[in-house]
Amino acid sequence: MKVTFENPDKVNGLMTLTVEETDYKENVEKTLKDYRKKAQVPGFRPGMVPMSMIKRQYGTAVKVEAINKLLGEEIYKYVNENKIQMLGEPLPSDKQEPVDVEGEAPYTFMFDIAVAPEFQVALTGRDKIDHYTITVDDKLIDQQVEMYASRSGHNEKVEEYQDNDMLKGDLRELDENGNTKEGGITVSDAVMLPAYIKVDDQKKLFDGVKLGDIITFNPKKAYPENLGELTGLLKISREEAENITSDFSYQITEISRYVKAEVNQELFDAVYGAGVVKDEKEFREKIAEALKAQFATDSDYRFILDVRAHCEKKVGKLEFPEALLKRVMLNNNKDKGADFVEKNFDMSIKELKWHLIKEQLVAANNIKIEDADVKEAAKEAARAQFAQYGMNNIPDEYLENYAADMLKKQEYVENLIDRSIDRKLTEALKKVVKLNEKEATLEEFNKLMESGK
C-alpha cells in the first residue's frame, strides 16, 4: 500500500492511501473460506457450497470490510511511525472521488487529518506561580463542631412550641360559623413545620402554642403559592387544593424539638471512632487536621489552575485547523447538530489547548500512572464522599469495596485517571517552579475562586 501525507500549513493534513489487490486479497479469501464452511444453503452439504456462490453473495461486503479495516490500521500506523499528533478522528476528504470497489484495484482513499499546532512549553525555577495556604481558625473549627453536633442530634418531646419545632396534630375543616364542617376534610396526625410558613399573620398563630392547644388557621392563606405543601398537609388532590378556602382547626398532640448532641465523649466516638479522641481539645485538633488536609486539596486545585493560566499566557495564541475540527466535533455530536458545535467550539478549543500543554508537562516531568494510583484516587474520592456526611471513621475495607465498585464503571475510571495525573503533576511542579506563597482565609479563597481570577 502506498501512503502519502501532505501538511503544507502544519495543521491541516491530507493523507492519501492507494490500496492494491495484494493488500487485501489474502484476508478476503480467508474470510470467504470461513463463510463457506459455515454456510447453510438448501441443496448443499455444509462446506460444499460452490465458492462462486459464496463470492456472489458475500464477496463485496467482505471486500469492503477488509479494506476499511486495512485503512484504519494503516492510517494509525503511519501517524504513530511519523509522530503526527492527530486531533480527533480522520475524516473522508472533500477531495475524495467515488470508489467502485466492485471494479479493479487499485483504489484511492483520501482523509483529512487535523494536526496539533507545534509549540514548546517548559516550566523552571524562573517561573513564579501563586500557591495558597488556607488558614484554619477557631471560627472554622467552631462551625465544624456545630455541624457534627447537629448531625448527631436527636428529637425530643416538649410541651411548648419554639421556632423550628415540628408539630403533630388533628386537622378539622371548619364551616363559615367556625364549627367542624360536616363531611369536611379531616386529617389525623398531620405534621406541620410552622417555620416554613411564609405568611406572617398565619405563622404567628403558632407562636408559643402548647401541647393540647387548638388553633384556627387558613391553610390556603398559609401556603398561597405552594399547592404541593397544601396537598401534602390536607391529603387532597391538586384540583381540590386549588378550590379550598376554609379555615381549619388544629389540635396539637405532639411537639418535637431537634436537639443538637452535646460536645462530649459520645460525640467524639460517633465522629472518629471509639477512643480515638479523648477530650474536646483533641477533638478540635482532629478537626483542624482534617480541614488542613481538605484545604490542601483545594489549594492544589487552585495551583493547577494558576499553572494553566501561566502556561497559556506563555504559549500565546495557537493556530488550530478550525474548519476541520468543527467537522470532527459535528461528527462526534451528530444528534446535537451544527448549532451545538458553534455554541461550544470556542470552549472546546480552549480545553484542547490546555490538554496539549498538559501533555507536554506530563511528559517533561515523567509522570506515569499505575493501577495503584487510580485505586488510591478512587479511595480518596470515596473518603471525601463519606466525609461530606460527617463519616470520618470508615474502615479501610469499606473504602476498598467502594473504590472497587467505582473502578468497574468506565466513566469513573477516566475521571480517576485524570485526577491521578493532576495530583502527580501538581506535586512535581511544586518542586520545579518558584512558589509565591500566600495565606488566605477560607472566605478570601472562595471569593478568589468565584472571581475566576
Salt bridges, closest charged atoms under 4 A:
ASP34 OD2 - LYS30 NZ 3.66
GLU73 OE2 - LYS69 NZ 2.72
ASP112 OD2 - ARG327 NH1 2.90
ASP127 OD1 - HIS310 NE2 2.80
ASP127 OD1 - LYS314 NZ 2.85
ASP130 OD2 - LYS438 NZ 3.32
ASP138 OD1 - ARG284 NH2 3.68
ASP142 OD1 - ARG284 NH1 2.84
GLU146 OE2 - LYS260 NZ 2.61
GLU156 OE1 - HIS154 NE2 3.54
ASP165 OD2 - ARG257 NH2 2.86
GLU173 OE2 - LYS181 NZ 3.58
GLU285 OE2 - LYS281 NZ 2.65
ASP300 OD1 - HIS131 NE2 3.92
ASP300 OD1 - LYS430 NZ 2.97
ASP306 OD1 - ARG302 NH2 3.08
GLU312 OE2 - ARG308 NE 2.93
GLU312 OE1 - LYS350 NZ 3.70
GLU342 OE2 - LYS326 NZ 3.36
GLU351 OE2 - ARG308 NH2 3.01
GLU359 OE2 - HIS355 NE2 3.20
ASP373 OD2 - LYS424 NZ 2.93
GLU380 OE2 - ARG423 NH1 2.81
ASP396 OD1 - LYS379 NZ 3.23
GLU400 OE1 - LYS375 NZ 3.05
GLU400 OE2 - LYS379 NZ 3.38
ASP405 OD1 - LYS408 NZ 3.67
ASP422 OD1 - LYS358 NZ 2.86
GLU427 OE2 - LYS430 NZ 3.35
GLU437 OE1 - HIS131 ND1 3.04
GLU443 OE2 - LYS447 NZ 3.69
